[in-house]
Amino acid sequence: MTIFNKLPLRMMMLSLALGLLFSFPAPGFAQAGNDKLYQGLGAEQGISNIVDDLIVLILQDAKIKEQFKETNMKNLAKLLKEQFCVLSGGPCKYTGDDMKLVHGKLGINNLQFNALVEDLQMAMDKNNIPFATQNKLVALLAPMQRDIVAPATPAK
């Protein structure tokens, strides 16, 4: 069975998980001193591998690659690595800007947001991250949808 045979069930499970997550207050960052998720993702090297694979998938994904045509992908990879590290309880600092500030003018829709989540899941699958561990990272990222998905604001 290939990854593509699993996607419909996985997406259904992800949609259910995201729906439940949005029903409750957003979880904060991983608790200090608890790096179980960080270790489950393979620590610094594992997160780096996941993000490197994610960048490749983004640039191949017809649903979202145009959204990234003006993006410095090297910097994006650096910031995603930092963000995943911090969220998972690793020893990193996130040096990027606020999600709402960064994404507010881009007009990202739910289809594009979900496409990136699918690409992230495929990158984690490629790196043999267990599904339960994937869900923990996605659960920490899910509340960011509120700040990322928004209608484009007109340029002044």
FENZIQUI-V344959 format. One record per backbone hydrogen bond with DSSP energy under -0.5 kcal/mol. NH is the residue of the N-H (numbers start at 1). CO is the residue of the C=O. E is the energy in kcal/mol with one decimal. If there is no record, write none. Layout:
BEGIN
NH;CO;E
NH;CO;E
END
This chain:
BEGIN
5;2;-0.9
6;2;-0.8
6;3;-0.8
7;3;-1.1
10;6;-2.6
11;7;-3.6
12;8;-2.1
13;9;-2.4
14;10;-2.7
15;11;-2.9
16;12;-2.2
17;13;-2.5
18;14;-3.1
19;15;-2.4
20;16;-2.2
21;17;-2.4
22;18;-2.4
23;20;-1.0
24;21;-1.3
30;87;-0.6
34;31;-2.0
35;33;-0.8
38;88;-1.8
39;35;-2.9
40;36;-2.3
41;37;-1.9
42;39;-1.5
43;38;-2.6
46;42;-2.3
47;43;-2.6
48;44;-2.2
49;45;-2.4
50;46;-2.4
51;47;-2.7
52;48;-2.5
53;49;-2.2
54;50;-2.5
55;51;-2.6
56;52;-1.5
57;53;-2.2
58;54;-2.8
59;55;-2.2
60;56;-0.9
60;57;-0.6
61;57;-1.0
61;58;-0.8
62;60;-0.8
64;61;-1.5
65;61;-2.9
67;64;-1.0
68;64;-0.7
68;65;-1.0
69;66;-1.5
71;68;-1.5
73;71;-1.2
76;72;-2.5
77;73;-2.6
78;74;-1.9
79;75;-2.6
80;76;-2.8
81;77;-2.4
82;78;-2.1
83;79;-2.8
84;80;-3.0
85;81;-2.1
86;82;-2.8
87;83;-2.8
88;84;-1.8
89;86;-1.6
90;85;-3.1
92;90;-0.6
95;93;-0.6
102;98;-2.4
103;99;-2.5
104;100;-2.0
106;103;-1.8
107;103;-0.5
108;148;-0.5
113;109;-2.4
114;110;-3.0
115;111;-2.1
116;112;-2.0
117;113;-1.9
118;114;-2.4
119;115;-2.3
120;116;-2.5
121;117;-2.4
122;118;-2.3
123;119;-2.4
124;120;-2.4
125;121;-2.7
126;122;-2.6
127;123;-1.1
128;125;-2.2
129;124;-2.5
130;128;-0.5
134;130;-2.4
135;131;-2.5
136;132;-1.4
137;133;-1.8
138;134;-2.7
139;135;-2.5
140;136;-1.3
141;137;-1.7
142;138;-2.5
143;139;-0.6
144;141;-1.9
145;142;-2.2
146;143;-1.1
147;144;-1.1
148;144;-1.5
149;145;-2.7
150;108;-1.5
150;148;-0.6
END
